[in-house]
Structures are given as structure tokens and as C-alpha cells.
Amino acid sequence: MLTTVHAHAGDVISTSDVEQAAARIEGRVRRTPVFACDDVWFKLEQLQHTGSFKARGAFNRIIAAGSLSAAGVVAASGGNAGLAVAYAAREFGVTARVYVPANAPAVKVAKLRQLGAAVELVGEKYADAYDAAVKDAADRGALFCHAYDQPEICAGQGTAGLELLEQTGGVDTILVAVGGGGLLAGVAAAVEGRARVIGVEPRTAPTLHAALAAGEPVAVEVSGVAADSLGASRLGDIGFAVATRTGVSSVLVDDSAILDARAALWDRYRLAVEPGGATAFAALLAGAYRPSPGERVAVLLCGANTDPATLTSPTTAPPAARTPR
């Protein structure tokens, strides 16, 4: 039973790994739509099963593992990764146990239980839930599904990037929100040599930014409005390796810009996303990333597990926000 939880040098993924993942999960995940507005392409991964891109990696990890023991699968998650693993496990008729921090959003915990997962609330940080999940998987012989730092997980997430290129006919730049770096790694590997990837991070959770500055993944303090989905305290090894290989750069955005972007997505386009899901768009709206004239830009909207009552920004009103380009 494969239970390795740390990435190694040989685990760095390539375009071919993402292509193999796409073939493996075909028919299991949604081919989410794209649309162009204000000179920007939006990839609507918030419409994926369980409300985030993470279903892609969960299916790829479980299918690639082959047969599972009666212990099923185990995950540690602030919410979205756990939802994806629980959903995929239910589809295959296997048990899922998900460890989450005690302060995880109630809406996500409720959805985990609705999907049939056993939910264990442990500690106040993702690291606490992670340690408990790793121990449980080892003790019971369950398949551990990492939230962002396993080759199969990253390759699965990258299938969204392959779809994006096919659906748009090609773009120059893709803006991707970064937490632990699984989506970043997958998309950057998927589009390597065909598009540039910009990692967008909350200033309150700069894992990629800190790793690039230090030359290796390092621990950072995490807080802010998107901490429940982008709250990893350290960039994954795979994310760092792929980012440095492919020339990914990082831009930072304030929490207020994230909330304004989230409100703008709702008010302008009726797209409901969580703060982490709006983070990539915040880079355009706030001017943290300024496209060159004629540059074809895509934004990956990555999650929708949120309380709809909070969609209106308490800061700048959306009509006064900058329209990209």
C-alpha cells in the first residue's frame, strides 16, 4: 500500500504526467467551462465536483493507487481537499476519514459529513490535522491523499490547465492562486513551453514568494481571509521544483483586494467563489499584475465553498474597482 507523504526529487511532474492523469480521470470529473470578459479568460473550476479543482487530483491519486485496503483513504484538509477525497471515495465505494483543524469553516465540515466521510477535528492548524492523518494512515494501512504535495495529486490538478489551453486556443499567461502549490505545480507542468504561469498569493500567506526568495520551501506565518483554502504554512516540494523549472513568478495581494475581487466576480458576472478562489483575479483587479498590450491572460477561479451571505465586500465597492486593461 502506497502511503508515502513527502515529495522527493524524482517526483517532479511533467506535461506527460498531466496528460496521463487526464486520460485516467476522463469521465470522472467535469470539463469546466471558460468564458472571456474584459479581455480576460476565466476558467470556472468552482463548478467542478465538490466546488473546487481538487476533485481532479483526488480521482487521479485513488485510481493510480489501484486496489485499496478496507481502511480506505485518509486526508488532512482545511476543507476543499477533504471534500474532493470524500467525494472520490464515495464514488468508488470506499471509506474516507478526513482530519481538519478545529477552526475549519462549518460549511465545509458539514459537506464532508454529507459526503459520508468520518471527520476528525484536530488542533488549530493544518499541520496538526496533517500529523494526525499521516499517523492514522500508517497505523491502519489506508491510502494517504496529500492536499497538495504528491505527484498524482499535482498531475490531476494540472488537467485544468490542459483543458484551458484547448478551450481558449492558447493564452500567454495564466494566473493561479497558491497555497501549498499543488494546483500551481500541475498547471505549470501542463502548459510548460506554451504559457507563462503567475502564482498569486495573499500577502498574509506567501509560501511561494518566501520559497523563491529563500531558494527552497520555508515555513511562513499564515493568516487572513483565504487561510482556510490557501493556508499551507510551507510550499510543497513538488510545487517549488516545478515553479523553479518553469520560471513561475509570484505576486502578492492584500486581503482587501481579495474581498474586492470576490465581490466583483459576484456583482459583475454572478460568479460565486470563496476568497481563495478570487485571489488570482485580485492580482488583475488591484494592479498587482499588469498585462502587456495584447497579452492573452487567463484566470483560474478555483473554489466555491463559501457562505453566499458574505459575497459583498466590506471594503471598496465593486463599481469603483479597476477594470483589467
N, C-alpha and C positions, 0 to 999 in steps of 0.2 A: 504494500500500500504506500503510495507516494504521499509523504507528509512534509517534505522539505519546505521551509518557510522563508529562507533567506536566499536572495538572488546571488549568483556568482558570475564571474567574468564570462563564462560560456553561455549564460542565459540571455545575453543581449539579443534582442529580436531584430528581424529584418523584414523587408517587404514580403518575401516569400512566406514567412511565418504568418503574417496577417492574411495573405491570400489563402493559405491552408485553413486558417480559422474561419474565413468567410465561407469556404466550402463546407466546413464541418457544421456550422451553425445555421446554414441556409434552411429556411422554413421554420426555424425556432424563434427567430427574432423578427421584428418589423423592419422593413426598409422605410425609414422615416423620411418625410418629405423635406424638400428645400424650397425656399422662395426668395426672390430678390426684392429688396425695398431700400430706398435711399442709397442706391449704389452699393449695397452690401447683400451678400448671400447669407441667409440664416439656415442652418441645419437643425431641424427640430427634434433633437434627441430627447426632449422632455416628453415626447409622445411614445417613447419606447415602453415595452412591458415594464411594469413597476415604476414608471415615471423617471427613469434615467438610463443612460448609456450602459450602465453596469450589467444589465442582463446579458449583453454580448459576451463579456468576459466570463461570467458565471457559467453560461452554457458551454463555452469552449473549454473551460477548466474541467467540468464534470464529464463531458463527452470524451475529451482526450485522456482522462484517467482510466477509462474502461470500466470494468465492473467494480462496484463499491461494496464494502462490508455492510453488515446490518447496522453499524453505527452511523452510516450515512455521511453527512457533511457537516463541517463546523466553520463558522466565520466569526470575525470580530469586525464590528462596524458601528459608525455613528448613525447609521440608518440605511443609506442607499445601497451599499454593497450587500448588506444583510438582506434587504428586500429582494435583491436580484438572486442571491443564493437560495433564499427560501422559495422563491417562485420557480427557479430551475429545478430544485429538489422535488418540489411538488409535482412538476411536470413528469419527472422520472419515477415518481412513487417512492422516493427515499426520504428518510428523516433529515431534518435540519435543526441545528442548535446554533443560535446566534447570540454572541456576547456583545453588549452595548454599554457605554458609560451610563451611569445613573441619571445624567442630565440630558440624555438623548431626547430629541423632540417627541412629544407624546403622539403626534400624528404618525410618526414613523414606527414607533413601538407598537401602536395599535394595528398598523398594517402588517407588521411582521407576524403578529398573532393571528390575524385574519388569514394569512397565507399558510398557517399551520406550523410555524416554527416555534420551537421552545426558546423563549427569550430569557437570557440571564443578564441582570443588571449588575455591573461590577465597576466600582471605582468612579472617578470623576473625569478621567481622561481616556482617550482611545488606547493609550499604551497599557492601561490597566486591563481593559477588555481583551486586548490582544494577547497579553501574557496568559490570561486565564484560558483563552480559546486554544492557544498552542498547546498548553498542558493537557487540556481535555482531549484534543485530537490525538495526541501521543498516547494518552492513557487508554483510550477506547478504540484506537485504530481507525478513526474517522478520517475522511479526506479534508484537509485544511484548505480553505479557499481564502487566500490573502486578498485584502481590499484593493491592493494596487501593485504589489511587487513580486509577482510570479509571471513567468513567460507566457503561460496560456491566458492568464487574465489580461495582460497588456496587449497581446496579439488580438484577443477577442475585441477589446475596446477599439483597437485600430481599424476594425472593419467599418466603423462610421466614417473614417477618413477616405477609405476606398469608395464608399458609396457617394460621398460628397464630390469627389473628382468626376465620377461617372455622371452624376446628376447635373453638374454645372458645366461640364465640358472642360473643366480645368480652371483653377484660380491661382493667383500669385502668392497669397498669404492666407493662413488660417489662424484665427485667434482661438486659443484653447485655455480654459481655466485650469489651474494647477493646485492640487492638494498634495497627495502622495506621488503623483506623476504617472499613474497607470494610463490614463487617457492620453496624456502628453506623449508618453513613450510609444503607444500604439499608433497614434495619428502621425507622429513624426516618422516612424518607421514605414508606415503605409504610403506616405507621399514623398518619401526621400527622393531627391533629384527632380521632383516635379512641382513642389510648392514649398514655401517657407512657413515655418510654424513659430508663432509667438506665444509664449506662456504668459498668461495674465494671472496675477496673484493679488489677494488682499494685502495691503501693507501690514496688516496685523497677523499674517501667516505666510511669510516669504520663504518657503522652503527651497524653491528653485533659485531664487535670487541669491540666497545665502550660500547655496551649494556652488553656484557658478563663481561667486566671489572667493570662496574658500578653496576651490579646486576639488571638492569632494562633498558628499552629503554631510550636513551638520545639523544638530538639534537647534530648533528655534522656539521661541515663546509663541504660543498660539492663542488668539482671542478673536473677537469681532463677530459681525453679523453672519458670516459664512462659515464659522468654525465647525458647525455640525456636519458639513459636507466637504470642506476644504481644510479640515483641521488636523491633518497629519503634522506631527512635530518634526519630521525629517523626510526629505525627498527619498524615494526608493532608489535602490542601486540601479535598477534597470532604467528608470526614468533619467537618472543622471548620465548613464552611459550613452543612451540614445540621444539625449539632448546635446551632449558634447560632440558626439559623432556627426550629428546632422546640423549643427550650428544654431540650435534653438536659443533665442534670447528671452529675457524676462522683462516685463513691465509691471509696475505696482499701481494699485488703485486704492483710494480711501474707501472706508465703509460707506460714507455718504454717497460716493459715486456709484457704488454697487446698488444701494437702495434706489437712487435716482434712475439707474438703468433698468432695474426691475419694474419700477413704476411706469417708465416709458414704454417698456415692452407690452405692458398691460393696456395702458391708455391709448397708445398709438396702433397697436396691432392685435390686441386681445390675446396675447401670449402670456400665460401664467407660468412663471418659473420661480424657483426658490432663489435666495440670494446667491448661492454658489453658481446656479445656472445662469445668472445675469452678469457674472463677473467679467467674462470675456467681452461682452458688449460694453461694459463700463469703460473699458480702455478706449473705445472709439468715442463714446459719448462725452467723456471727460477730457479727451485730447491726450491721454497718456500714450496712445499710438496714433500717429498721423500718417495716413496713406499718402503715397506719392500720386501725382496726377495720372489717371488711367490705371492705377493699380487695382487688380481684382481681388477683393477681400471677402473672406467668409468668416462667419462667427458660429461657433458650435455652442448652441444652447443645450445644456447638459442635464438639467434636472427640474422636476416639477413637484416634488414632495414638500408642499408648503401649506400654510393656512391661508386660504384666499382672502380672509378678512384683513390681512396685513399687506396687501398688494400696493396700497398707496404709500408713496414715500413721505416721511415726515420732514424731509429736507426740501431741496429745490423742487418746485412744481415741474412736471414733465414738459408743459408747453414752453417753458423758458430754457430747457436744456438744449445744448448744441445738437444740431442735426449733422451726422457724419458726412463730411465732404459736401 
